[in-house]
Amino acid sequence: MQKDLGGGAGAGGQSTPKLRHRRRFNEVTQDPTTGNGTHLLANDQNKYKSMWIRTYSTLWMIGGFVFILYMGHLYICALVVVLQVLMARELFSLLRKAHEDRQLPGFRLLNWHFFFTAMLFVYGRILSQRFFNTVTSDQVLYRLVSSLIKYHMVICYFLYIVGFMWFILTLKKKMYKYQFGQYAWTHMILIVVFTQSSFAVANIFGGIFWFLFPASLIIINDIAAYIFGFFFGKTPLIKLSPKKTWEGFLGASVTTIISAFVLAYVLGQFKWLTCPRKDLSTGWLDCDPGPLFKPVYFSLPGWLPQWFPWNEIAVLPVQWHALCLGLFASIIAPFGGFFASGFKRAFKIKDFGDSIPGHGGITDRMDCQMVMAVFAYIYHQSFVVPQSFSVEMMLDQILVNLTFEEQINLYRRLGDILREN
């Protein structure tokens, strides 16, 4: 008996139909003309068409971003929340299987229950003091907000336990592996994506500068890497991302560090960018910018030519911090993109979505931004914010931890102590 090596015939001489699967919109198709790591942007025949599509989308995104910045802190926070929801939507859909989901009605809703519980917990912690400062003039609202914040952790924990019990009660035989996989996937999204991106909101209320500046550095680094790789890229950088080149990486690093020093000086001139927001109002801010944003003058050496127009230069102290942020944005933050590239290769997809022409999905644009937001927050809290106690910090603790009656009692006792002295 002759064995059919092609697999085209089975028992009885009948042909066995080949199984087919429908390719998803973002699934990678291997280009037979290029090997892994050799498909560089400089050799791409369609690179100019791709460049114009990408440029058009970028201009629209930058224009919308500038408009939201002009609107103020709350609108920027709303933008971050919308981006988080869109990223979660893309990532929740990544491991979804239609057949299994049809057998588990309401299971998708459980993912969103965990997501919004995490949102309530994180933003409740970040914005609690701003809520206090906003409602201090209304005693009824003040008492209500005080109670909600006092029991905020209990409420969030109760909501999480409800979701946990919901998950256990919906477990189905022969679906355990899929359900536990989705449960773990949801928590990974909350830790890796949502928690990291939430640091951006904390940066916003520390001063829009600390949100806008790091985000701008990532944008500059992305654009510079694309341009240098577009025209000069010849040497592959990393196999996880075949179109990335050493020329693009090094050119973007130098560009980003130089831009950081200059951009910090430009943004530091605007008080509404540098002032922290202490409440949830929407008005423009005007404050003492502090020593970080006050220029320090340096005299130039006498050996410079006579035609040189300046005898001294002004440098903002924040520009020295900007160099550290620029160094991180150019060398470390791109590894967020490499992580995303490896993740997409593991799941054999090209992009996380297709919502932004020429760029992919929202997650494709936010991979490096999330890493940068966490570093900017940690750097700001560690090296910029004063570590010593201040009257303002003590007042914040009093408002958060003491009831209204306890605050009145503290006020009277302080008065007695001051009169005795």
Secondary structure per residue as TSV (DSSP state, phi and psi in degrees):
chain	resnum	aa	ss	phi	psi
A	1	M	-	360.0	130.5
A	2	Q	-	-87.6	132.5
A	3	K	-	-91.8	128.7
A	4	D	-	-80.9	106.7
A	5	L	T	-72.7	-21.6
A	6	G	T	-76.1	-17.1
A	7	G	-	75.2	15.7
A	8	G	-	-85.9	-15.7
A	9	A	B	-128.3	145.8
A	10	G	-	-116.7	-157.5
A	11	A	G	-63.9	138.9
A	12	G	G	80.3	6.0
A	13	G	G	77.6	3.8
A	14	Q	-	-83.8	139.8
A	15	S	B	-74.6	140.7
A	16	T	-	-97.0	121.6
A	17	P	-	-66.3	141.6
A	18	K	-	-78.0	139.4
A	19	L	-	-77.1	136.0
A	20	R	-	-122.1	152.6
A	21	H	-	-131.7	145.4
A	22	R	-	-81.2	127.3
A	23	R	-	-72.3	134.5
A	24	R	-	-74.1	161.4
A	25	F	T	-61.1	-29.2
A	26	N	T	-109.9	15.8
A	27	E	B	-78.9	141.8
A	28	V	-	-76.5	135.2
A	29	T	-	-112.8	125.1
A	30	Q	-	-71.7	128.2
A	31	D	-	-82.9	115.4
A	32	P	T	-67.3	-16.3
A	33	T	T	-87.1	-6.2
A	34	T	S	-131.1	143.9
A	35	G	-	-95.2	174.6
A	36	N	T	-67.0	122.7
A	37	G	T	87.7	3.2
A	38	T	T	-113.0	-4.2
A	39	H	-	-87.1	81.7
A	40	L	-	-87.5	152.9
A	41	L	G	-63.7	-33.4
A	42	A	G	-65.4	-22.2
A	43	N	G	-101.2	0.9
A	44	D	-	-74.4	125.7
A	45	Q	T	-72.8	-24.0
A	46	N	T	-103.7	21.9
A	47	K	H	-67.9	-30.6
A	48	Y	H	-72.3	-38.6
A	49	K	H	-63.4	-45.0
A	50	S	H	-61.8	-38.5
A	51	M	H	-63.7	-41.9
A	52	W	H	-68.7	-39.6
A	53	I	H	-63.1	-44.5
A	54	R	H	-64.7	-40.9
A	55	T	H	-64.7	-43.1
A	56	Y	H	-60.7	-46.5
A	57	S	H	-64.3	-39.7
A	58	T	H	-63.0	-42.2
A	59	L	H	-63.2	-39.8
A	60	W	H	-64.9	-42.5
A	61	M	H	-65.7	-42.7
A	62	I	H	-64.9	-41.8
A	63	G	H	-61.1	-45.9
A	64	G	H	-64.8	-37.5
A	65	F	H	-64.6	-43.1
A	66	V	H	-63.6	-41.0
A	67	F	H	-61.9	-43.7
A	68	I	H	-66.9	-37.2
A	69	L	H	-59.1	-41.4
A	70	Y	H	-62.9	-31.5
A	71	M	H	-72.4	-27.4
A	72	G	-	117.7	-175.7
A	73	H	H	-58.3	-49.4
A	74	L	H	-63.9	-37.1
A	75	Y	H	-70.6	-34.0
A	76	I	H	-67.1	-41.7
A	77	C	H	-61.3	-41.3
A	78	A	H	-61.5	-38.6
A	79	L	H	-61.6	-44.0
A	80	V	H	-61.4	-42.2
A	81	V	H	-63.3	-44.5
A	82	V	H	-61.1	-43.0
A	83	L	H	-63.0	-38.3
A	84	Q	H	-64.4	-41.6
A	85	V	H	-63.8	-43.0
A	86	L	H	-66.7	-39.4
A	87	M	H	-64.5	-43.0
A	88	A	H	-61.9	-40.2
A	89	R	H	-61.0	-44.0
A	90	E	H	-63.3	-43.4
A	91	L	H	-76.6	-35.2
A	92	F	H	-61.0	-36.2
A	93	S	H	-76.0	-14.7
A	94	L	H	-64.5	-41.0
A	95	L	T	-105.1	12.8
A	96	R	-	-72.6	143.3
A	97	K	-	-125.4	120.7
A	98	A	H	-59.9	-41.0
A	99	H	H	-62.6	-46.1
A	100	E	H	-67.8	-38.9
A	101	D	H	-64.1	-32.8
A	102	R	H	-66.4	-27.2
A	103	Q	T	-87.3	-4.3
A	104	L	S	-127.2	70.3
A	105	P	T	-61.8	134.2
A	106	G	T	86.5	-1.9
A	107	F	H	-69.7	-35.4
A	108	R	H	-63.1	-37.1
A	109	L	H	-61.3	-31.5
A	110	L	H	-64.6	-39.6
A	111	N	H	-58.0	-45.0
A	112	W	H	-71.1	-28.8
A	113	H	H	-60.9	-47.2
A	114	F	H	-63.9	-38.6
A	115	F	H	-63.4	-49.3
A	116	F	H	-73.5	-25.5
A	117	T	H	-65.2	-44.0
A	118	A	H	-63.1	-38.1
A	119	M	H	-63.8	-42.8
A	120	L	H	-63.1	-40.7
A	121	F	H	-67.7	-50.8
A	122	V	H	-67.0	-49.0
A	123	Y	H	-73.0	-26.8
A	124	G	H	-63.1	-39.0
A	125	R	H	-70.1	-40.5
A	126	I	H	-73.6	-39.2
A	127	L	H	-101.5	3.1
A	128	S	H	-59.4	-45.9
A	129	Q	H	-65.2	-35.6
A	130	R	H	-66.5	-35.3
A	131	F	H	-62.3	-44.9
A	132	F	H	-57.2	-50.0
A	133	N	H	-65.3	-24.8
A	134	T	H	-79.3	-33.0
A	135	V	H	-109.1	12.5
A	136	T	T	-62.5	-26.5
A	137	S	T	-78.0	-16.9
A	138	D	-	-110.6	112.3
A	139	Q	H	-67.2	-35.7
A	140	V	H	-66.6	-49.6
A	141	L	H	-63.0	-35.7
A	142	Y	H	-61.4	-44.5
A	143	R	H	-66.0	-39.4
A	144	L	H	-64.6	-47.5
A	145	V	H	-64.5	-37.8
A	146	S	H	-59.8	-43.2
A	147	S	H	-67.2	-42.8
A	148	L	H	-62.9	-41.7
A	149	I	H	-72.6	-34.9
A	150	K	H	-62.0	-39.7
A	151	Y	T	-104.7	19.4
A	152	H	H	-59.2	-45.9
A	153	M	H	-66.4	-37.8
A	154	V	H	-64.4	-43.8
A	155	I	H	-60.8	-46.3
A	156	C	H	-65.2	-40.5
A	157	Y	H	-65.2	-40.3
A	158	F	H	-62.5	-42.9
A	159	L	H	-63.1	-38.5
A	160	Y	H	-66.4	-42.1
A	161	I	H	-63.1	-37.2
A	162	V	H	-59.6	-44.6
A	163	G	H	-65.0	-38.8
A	164	F	H	-63.2	-45.2
A	165	M	H	-66.4	-38.6
A	166	W	H	-57.9	-44.7
A	167	F	H	-62.5	-46.1
A	168	I	H	-62.2	-41.9
A	169	L	H	-71.7	-18.3
A	170	T	T	-96.9	1.3
A	171	L	-	-61.9	133.9
A	172	K	-	-122.3	144.4
A	173	K	T	-61.1	140.8
A	174	K	T	70.8	3.6
A	175	M	-	-120.9	4.9
A	176	Y	H	-58.5	-46.9
A	177	K	H	-61.9	-43.5
A	178	Y	H	-65.5	-43.2
A	179	Q	H	-67.7	-43.9
A	180	F	H	-68.6	-32.4
A	181	G	H	-62.4	-42.5
A	182	Q	H	-67.0	-36.8
A	183	Y	H	-63.1	-46.8
A	184	A	H	-66.0	-39.4
A	185	W	H	-62.5	-41.3
A	186	T	H	-62.1	-43.8
A	187	H	H	-69.6	-33.5
A	188	M	H	-65.1	-39.3
A	189	I	I	-61.7	-42.5
A	190	L	I	-65.0	-38.1
A	191	I	I	-78.9	-51.1
A	192	V	I	-78.4	-37.0
A	193	V	I	-100.8	-59.8
A	194	F	I	-66.3	-48.6
A	195	T	I	-62.1	-43.2
A	196	Q	H	-64.2	-46.0
A	197	S	H	-68.9	-21.6
A	198	S	H	-68.3	-22.8
A	199	F	H	-62.2	-23.8
A	200	A	H	-61.3	-36.5
A	201	V	H	-67.4	-40.7
A	202	A	H	-61.4	-37.8
A	203	N	H	-64.9	-37.0
A	204	I	H	-60.0	-45.9
A	205	F	H	-78.0	-14.4
A	206	G	T	-78.0	-4.4
A	207	G	-	129.0	128.0
A	208	I	T	-55.4	-28.0
A	209	F	H	-52.9	-42.7
A	210	W	H	-77.2	-8.2
A	211	F	H	-98.2	-47.3
A	212	L	H	-69.0	-43.0
A	213	F	H	-63.1	-52.4
A	214	P	H	-61.1	-40.7
A	215	A	H	-62.9	-38.5
A	216	S	H	-66.2	-36.4
A	217	L	H	-63.0	-39.9
A	218	I	H	-65.9	-41.0
A	219	I	H	-62.8	-45.4
A	220	I	H	-61.0	-43.8
A	221	N	H	-63.6	-41.6
A	222	D	H	-63.0	-46.9
A	223	I	H	-65.4	-44.2
A	224	A	H	-64.9	-41.0
A	225	A	H	-63.0	-39.0
A	226	Y	H	-65.8	-44.1
A	227	I	H	-68.2	-47.4
A	228	F	H	-65.0	-39.1
A	229	G	H	-69.2	-33.0
A	230	F	H	-63.1	-44.4
A	231	F	H	-97.0	-29.7
A	232	F	H	-122.7	-5.6
A	233	G	-	-65.9	119.0
A	234	K	-	-132.9	-26.5
A	235	T	S	-108.2	113.6
A	236	P	E	-58.4	141.1
A	237	L	E	-92.6	-50.4
A	238	I	E	-150.8	139.9
A	239	K	T	-67.8	-26.4
A	240	L	T	-61.7	-30.0
A	241	S	E	-131.3	88.0
A	242	P	E	-59.5	-28.2
A	243	K	E	-83.3	-7.9
A	244	K	E	-79.2	136.9
A	245	T	E	-127.4	159.8
A	246	W	H	-63.6	-36.4
A	247	E	H	-62.4	-43.4
A	248	G	H	-66.4	-40.8
A	249	F	H	-64.9	-48.1
A	250	L	H	-70.5	-41.5
A	251	G	H	-62.0	-41.1
A	252	A	H	-67.8	-35.5
A	253	S	H	-63.9	-47.9
A	254	V	H	-63.1	-44.5
A	255	T	H	-61.4	-42.6
A	256	T	H	-66.4	-43.4
A	257	I	H	-65.8	-43.4
A	258	I	H	-64.0	-44.3
A	259	S	H	-63.0	-35.0
A	260	A	H	-60.9	-45.1
A	261	F	H	-64.0	-41.4
A	262	V	H	-74.2	-45.4
A	263	L	H	-64.5	-35.9
A	264	A	H	-61.3	-37.6
A	265	Y	H	-67.1	-41.4
A	266	V	H	-66.2	-50.9
A	267	L	H	-67.5	-29.3
A	268	G	T	-69.1	-7.7
A	269	Q	T	-81.3	-13.3
A	270	F	-	-106.2	116.8
A	271	K	H	-65.4	-34.9
A	272	W	H	-68.7	-13.7
A	273	L	H	-90.8	-30.4
A	274	T	H	-94.1	-21.1
A	275	C	S	-75.9	133.7
A	276	P	-	-73.4	150.2
A	277	R	-	-99.3	121.4
A	278	K	-	-97.0	-8.2
A	279	D	S	-139.3	-166.5
A	280	L	S	-110.2	26.6
A	281	S	-	-79.1	172.2
A	282	T	-	-116.8	4.9
A	283	G	S	-73.2	163.1
A	284	W	-	-73.3	150.1
A	285	L	-	-103.2	147.4
A	286	D	-	-144.1	119.0
A	287	C	-	-150.3	172.4
A	288	D	-	-71.7	117.8
A	289	P	-	-66.4	-15.2
A	290	G	-	85.1	167.5
A	291	P	G	-64.0	-25.4
A	292	L	G	-61.8	-30.6
A	293	F	G	-111.5	19.9
A	294	K	S	-107.0	129.6
A	295	P	-	-66.7	144.1
A	296	V	E	-114.6	130.8
A	297	Y	E	-99.0	135.3
A	298	F	E	-120.2	128.4
A	299	S	E	-76.3	139.7
A	300	L	-	-84.6	149.5
A	301	P	-	-63.4	151.6
A	302	G	T	-73.7	-13.7
A	303	W	T	-79.7	-0.7
A	304	L	S	-68.5	150.9
A	305	P	-	-58.6	153.3
A	306	Q	T	-65.1	-28.5
A	307	W	T	-77.1	-6.6
A	308	F	-	-66.9	127.2
A	309	P	S	-74.8	-14.7
A	310	W	-	-118.4	142.8
A	311	N	S	-98.2	-18.6
A	312	E	E	-149.7	159.7
A	313	I	E	-126.1	150.5
A	314	A	E	-103.3	131.3
A	315	V	E	-128.5	131.2
A	316	L	-	-82.0	135.8
A	317	P	T	-54.8	-29.0
A	318	V	H	-65.9	-18.9
A	319	Q	H	-67.1	-29.2
A	320	W	H	-70.3	-37.8
A	321	H	H	-64.7	-35.1
A	322	A	H	-60.9	-34.0
A	323	L	H	-63.5	-38.3
A	324	C	H	-65.4	-43.6
A	325	L	H	-64.8	-39.0
A	326	G	H	-65.1	-38.4
A	327	L	H	-64.1	-42.1
A	328	F	H	-65.9	-43.8
A	329	A	H	-63.4	-30.5
A	330	S	H	-91.2	-25.0
A	331	I	H	-112.7	-43.8
A	332	I	T	-92.9	-46.8
A	333	A	T	-56.8	-35.7
A	334	P	H	-57.8	-20.5
A	335	F	H	-67.8	-21.3
A	336	G	H	-62.8	-39.5
A	337	G	H	-68.1	-37.7
A	338	F	H	-65.1	-38.7
A	339	F	H	-60.3	-45.4
A	340	A	H	-63.7	-38.3
A	341	S	H	-63.4	-44.2
A	342	G	H	-63.5	-37.4
A	343	F	H	-63.5	-44.6
A	344	K	H	-65.9	-37.0
A	345	R	H	-65.1	-36.8
A	346	A	H	-62.4	-34.3
A	347	F	T	-100.6	5.8
A	348	K	T	56.1	48.3
A	349	I	B	-125.5	153.7
A	350	K	S	-84.2	-45.9
A	351	D	-	-136.9	162.9
A	352	F	S	-75.5	-20.1
A	353	G	-	-166.5	-170.9
A	354	D	-	-136.3	27.9
A	355	S	S	-76.0	-20.3
A	356	I	B	-119.3	107.9
A	357	P	T	-55.7	129.5
A	358	G	T	85.0	-11.7
A	359	H	T	-118.5	-25.4
A	360	G	B	102.5	-134.9
A	361	G	S	-99.6	179.6
A	362	I	H	-62.0	-41.3
A	363	T	H	-62.4	-33.4
A	364	D	H	-63.5	-28.8
A	365	R	H	-89.1	-21.0
A	366	M	H	-100.6	-0.5
A	367	D	H	-60.4	-49.8
A	368	C	H	-74.5	-30.8
A	369	Q	H	-61.8	-36.8
A	370	M	H	-66.3	-43.6
A	371	V	H	-62.0	-41.3
A	372	M	H	-68.8	-36.9
A	373	A	H	-63.5	-41.0
A	374	V	H	-65.0	-46.4
A	375	F	H	-63.5	-41.7
A	376	A	H	-61.3	-40.2
A	377	Y	H	-65.6	-48.3
A	378	I	H	-63.5	-41.9
A	379	Y	H	-64.3	-43.8
A	380	H	I	-63.0	-43.1
A	381	Q	I	-71.9	-30.1
A	382	S	I	-87.7	-38.1
A	383	F	I	-119.1	-8.2
A	384	V	I	-114.9	-50.6
A	385	V	S	-69.2	131.9
A	386	P	-	-59.6	135.5
A	387	Q	-	-87.8	-15.6
A	388	S	S	-78.9	159.4
A	389	F	-	-71.6	146.7
A	390	S	-	-134.5	166.4
A	391	V	H	-59.6	-39.9
A	392	E	H	-64.1	-41.4
A	393	M	H	-65.5	-39.8
A	394	M	H	-65.5	-40.2
A	395	L	H	-63.6	-40.1
A	396	D	H	-59.1	-43.7
A	397	Q	H	-66.1	-38.2
A	398	I	H	-63.6	-44.9
A	399	L	H	-66.0	-35.2
A	400	V	H	-78.4	-39.7
A	401	N	H	-103.2	-15.6
A	402	L	S	-108.2	143.4
A	403	T	-	-72.7	170.7
A	404	F	H	-61.2	-42.1
A	405	E	H	-64.9	-40.0
A	406	E	H	-66.2	-34.4
A	407	Q	H	-66.9	-40.3
A	408	I	H	-63.4	-42.4
A	409	N	H	-63.2	-41.1
A	410	L	H	-63.6	-40.6
A	411	Y	H	-61.1	-43.9
A	412	R	H	-67.5	-40.0
A	413	R	H	-69.3	-37.9
A	414	L	H	-62.3	-39.4
A	415	G	H	-62.2	-43.1
A	416	D	H	-62.5	-42.7
A	417	I	H	-64.1	-41.6
A	418	L	H	-68.3	-35.9
A	419	R	H	-69.2	-34.8
A	420	E	H	-67.1	-33.2
A	421	N	-	-84.6	360.0
